[in-house]
Amino acid sequence: MNKKLIALAVAGATFAPAVMAQSANPVTLYGRIWVMANSVKAEGGPAVPIGNRVTVVDESSLIGFRGQEDLGGGLKAFFQLESSAPPDAGGGTFGSRNSGVGLTGGFGTILLGKWDSPMKLSAIFVDPYAQNTIGNQLAVVNVGNFNRRENNMIQYWTPNWGGFSARFMYGANEGKTATANPSNGSFYLDYAKGPFRINYAYEKHKDQRGAVVTAGVDEKQQNVAGTAVFGPVKLGLLFQKMEGTARTDRHGAEASGVYTAGKNEFIINYGRNRNGASTLCVTTGTSTVCPKEPETKMLGVGYNYNFSKRTTFMMRYADIKNNAQAALSDASFGFNTAVANDQDPKGFGAGFRHTF
């Protein structure tokens, strides 16, 4: 018996420091399960229609771990490892979402890893659907791979000075070749105080066309966005301008509104994206023909019932109109084939979101 007691005492002495350290600097497990069932289709134009179908779509479900260590003098080390966790089909990739390590203190925060770009964050806060479910803003804004969760990045976040703050990001040029030196830079300036938030963002992609490395091609985007809360009503407005080599300037816009009554939320989301065609015109004899400009309009109507702060039931209706030069949609429709020019995706969805 004495030997057993001695062994237990030794084990306790061995593990106690680790347990105490873990208690002083706890690691938090968190996550979100969000799935929608949709009835969707895309018709119009000369292409074969995408017939009505039911899709069950994961809406960015995730699981993550985060923690921090107090280093003294107001300085803290922190980490986060966040992974996709799709419950509709399984799979997911460890560390595929916002993941990184850094230091935070009176100087602000510095972070290395994989994280949402300032440009993405500048747009998403206007979207009442948080860039998920049919009818979200990604059908019409941040087109051209500007809605990035940037790999291999360095970010600096300033402290908050009376409502003013800023974020800066550099995406490393690890993809450099003999002819191209692709890199990304992004920042935002933000003011948030009381019922108002206003944000300006700028991002530039060097030697890239969308997600493809292309020597001699640069793309840049500017974003101005804001929200205002008046009692139970929240309004949002966003304007974007994208410029690219050998392209006309693309313009995106979104207006949103949310009315809250107890546990009920009634939502409307409208957006438009136009222009962005190639500037290369074709001359045949005395006739010159230039590409016609694409245009897309989107309307989303939604309803949320919040059973609690963690569990929500939601319904959505979305209608997207593309002209003969446009083929925009968003991943939340769950189509297994690409929408063609002049096709109009539309549909209805319902589902649940639970956070933990």
N, C-alpha and C positions, 0 to 999 in steps of 0.2 A: 504493500500500500504506500509506504514511504517513497519507493522508487517512482510510483505513478504520480504522486504529488510533486516530487521534484521535477519530473518530466513536464508536467503541466505548468509549473512555475517558470521553467526555462522557456517553454513555448510562449507563455504569456509575455515574458520579458523581451523575447525576440520580435514578436508581432506587434506589441504595443506601440512602438514608435511609428510604424507604418499606419496603424489604425488611427493614431492621434493626428498624423499628418493629413490623412484622408479626411478626417472630420473637420480639421481647420481649413482645408481647401477642397471642398467636395466637388466631385464630378457629377454633372447633371445629365440624365438620360431624358430625351424629349423626342417628340415626333408628331406626325400628322397622317391620318388615313383619309383620303378624299377620292370618292368614286362617283361618276355620273353615268346614268343610262340614257342614251339619246336615240331619237328617231330622226334621221337626217337624210338629205338627198341634195343633188346639185344638177340643175337642168338649165337649158338655154344654149344658144349658139349651135354651130354645126357639129360639135363633138358628140360622141355617144354619151348619153346622160349617165350620171351616177345614181342608180335607182335607189328608192327608199330602202333604208336598212336600219337595224338596231345596232348601236355600238355601245359597248361598256368601256369607259375611258378612265384611266388613272389620271387624276388632276394634281400631279406633283406631290404624291405621297412621299413621306421622308421619315428617316430616323437619324438621330444625331447624338453626339456626346460633346459636352463643352465643360470647361473648367478654368480656374485661374489660381495663381499663387501670389500671395502678398509678399513682395520683395523688400518692403520697408520704404519709408520716405515718400509715400504716395505712389510708388511704382509697383505695377503688377504685371506678371506674365500671364498670358491667356492662350487657349487653344480651342479649336472647334473642328470636329470631323463630322460632316453631314453627308448622308448617302440617300440615293433614290431607293424607294421601297414599294414598287407597284404591286398592289394586291390583286389586280385584275388578271395578270398573266405571270406574276412572279418575276424573279430576276432582280435587277437593280445592280448598281455598281458602287462599291465602297469608296467614299470620299469624292463622289461625283458632283456633289453640290457644294455650297459654301463651306470651305475647309481651309484652315490656315493656322498660323502661330504668330504671336507678336507681343509687343509691349504697349502698355497704356499708362498714362500719368498726366501730370499737369500740362505737359507739352502737347498732348493729344494722343493719337494711336498710330502705330506703324504695324503693318501686317504683311506677311508673305504667304503665298499659296494660290488658291483658286477662289475667286469671289465675284459677286455681282459688280458690274462696272457702275460708276457714277451715272452714266447715261441711262442705263437700265432703271436704276433707282429713281431717276428724275422723272420717268414716265409712269412707273408702276403705281405710285401713290395716288394718281388720278383715277386709276381703273378700279371701279367698285367690285370687279371680279378678280382682282389681283393676278391678272394675266392667266386665268384658268376658266374653264367652262366655255361653252359656245357663247358668242357675243362679246368676248373679251377684246381688249384694245389691239392685240397682236395681228388682227386681220387688216389693220390699216396704219399702225404706227410702228416705228423702229424697224421698218422694212429695210433689208440690205445688211442683215447680220449685225445690227447695232444693239440688239437686245442680248448682250453677251454676259455670260458668267465666265470671266476671263481666266484662262490657264496661265501659269507661270507669271504671276503678276506681283507687283509691289504697290501697296496703297498707303496713303497718309491721310488721316482724318483729324481735322483741327478740333480743339475744344469748342464748346458753345459759348459765344460771347453775346449775351443779351438777345438770344434768338437767332443769331447769325452763326453759320458753320460752313465748312467746305470739305470736299473729298477730292483727292488726286490719285490717279492710277497710271502706272506704266506697265504695259504688257511686253515682256521681254522678246527680243528678236531671235529666238532660238531657231526659227525656220529660215534663217539667212542662207541664201544660195549664191552662186557666182554672179547671178544677174539680178536678184531681188533681195531686199532687206526689209521683210515685213515686220512691222511693229505697230503698237496701238497706244494712244494716249487719251485720257479722258479726265474731266473734272466737273464738279458742280459747285455752285454757290447757292446756299439755302437760307431762307428766313422763315422761321416757324415760331409763332407766338400767339397765344390766345386762340381764336377761331380761324386764324389765317395761316396759310403756308404758301410761299412763292419760291420757285426754283428755276435756275438757269443752268444748262449743261452744254458741254462741247466735247466732241470726240472725233479723233482722226485716225483712219487706218491707212498706213503707208504700204504701197506695193500689194494691194489686195483688191479683188472685186468680190464683194460679199465675203464668203469664207474661203475663197480660192486665191492662193498667192499668184499675183500677176504683176510682173515687173512694169514700172512706169505708170501704174494706176493708183491714184489716191482717192479716198472717199472721206468726207467729213459731214458731221451732222450737228445741228444746234437744236436745243429744246428749251421752250419756255412753258412752265406749267404752274398751276396754282389750285388750291382748294379753299373753300370757305364754309364754315358751319354756322347756320342760323337756326338755333333751337333744334328741332327734330330733322332739319333739312341740311344735307351736305351736298355742295355743288363743286364740280371739278371742270377745269378747262386746260387744254394742252395744244400747243402748236409746234410743229417740227419742220425743219428744212434740211434736206440732204443734197449735197453737191458731190458729183463724181466725174472723173475724167471721161470725156466723150459721152456724157449723159446730160440731159436737161435737168434742171433742179426739181427734185421731188418734194412735194408738200403734204404733210399729214396733219390731221387735226382730230380732236376728240372732245366731246362735251358729255358730262355724266351728272346724274342726280340720284340721291338716296334719301328716302323719307322713312324715318323710324317711328313706329308706334308700338310701344311696349316691346314684345318679343318679335314683332313683325318688321321686316324691311322690304320696301318696294323700290325697285331699281330701274333706271333707264340709262342706256349708254349708246351714244351715236358718234360715228366717226367717218372720216373721208380721207382718201389718199389719191393724189393725182400727179400726173407728169412723171418724169424719170425715164423717158425713152432715149434710145441712142440718138445722138446728134448727127450721125452719118447719113447723109442724103445720097440718093442714087440718081445720076443724070443719064438719061438716054436720049441722044439727039438734042433737041431743044427743050425737052421736058425733064424737070427735076421733081422727084418725089421724096418727101421726108417722112419718117415714121410718125404715125399718129400717136397721140399721148394716151397712156392708160389712165383709167379712173375707176375707183372702187368706193362704194358707200356701204356702211354697216349700221344696222340697228339691232340693239339687244335689249330685251325686257326681262327682268328677273324678280324673284321673290325669295326671301330667306325667312325661315322661322327658327329662332334661336331657342332651343330647349334649355340651354345653359350657355355659359361662356365657352364651353368645350365642344358642344354638340349642336350641329345646325342641319336642318333639312332645307333643300333649295330646289327651285324650278327655274328653267331658263327657256327663252325663245330667242332665236337669232335669224336674221335675214341679211345676206350679203349680196350686193349687186355689182357685178363686174361688167365693164364695157368690152368691146371686141378686142382691145389690146391688153386687158388685165385678167389675171387668174389668181387672185388672192383668196386665201382662206385662213384657217388656223388649225393647229393639231388637235384641238379639243373636239372637232367633229368626228375624228376617228376614221376618216376615209382611208382605204388601203390603196387608193390610186390618186394621182394628182388631179386637181381641178384644172380644167382647160380654159382658155380664153373665152370670155362671154358666158361662162357658166355661173349660175347663182346658187351658192350653198345656202341652205336654210334648214331649220330643224327645231325640235323641242327636246328638252332634257330635264331629268330630275335625279337627285342623289343626296348623299350624306357626306358631311365632313366632321371628323372627330380629332381633337388634338389632345396630346398628353405630355 
